[in-house]
């Protein structure tokens, strides 16, 4: 999954809303589909507070959007984290811890619980962008390669004929 996210998220940015369009972000239940059995939910409030629930245990913190860094600063009370915005739409929020190596795969996919009922943001992204992603990574078929090769050969032949005509007209004018 990490390789997939690292590969596809930069390509999806053109489809993403920015975090300063807070209508996508605030007053929505954003859940993390964890493999470790924890159920995490974040609710960003318009007043700058954030509600973090981990298996029902609630912490009230603060959040702030930093447009100059395209990042979210989240104060959990006992720690603060800076997350870089990767992707946002009505159903999925993708964040990455700021400051890590660009090759690091520490992405956090959050699903809007009201839109993605199974909380599986990865599956949602795959289903939403399956065809455009296939087109981005698909290899040309043998037929397409042959057609492109034949087209290139045709251009080379035409260019050769034009050069030959130019040279012949030059020679006959001398």
Secondary structure, 3 states (H helix, E strand, C coil): CHHHHHHHHHHHHHHCCCCCCHHHCCCCEEEEECCCCCEEEEEECCCCEEEEEECCEEEEEEEEEEHHHCEEEEECCCCEEEEEEEEECCCEEEEEECCCCCCCCCEEEEEECCCCCCCCHHHHHHHHHHHHHHHHHCCCCHHHHHHHHHHHHHHHHHHHHHHHHHHHHHHHHC
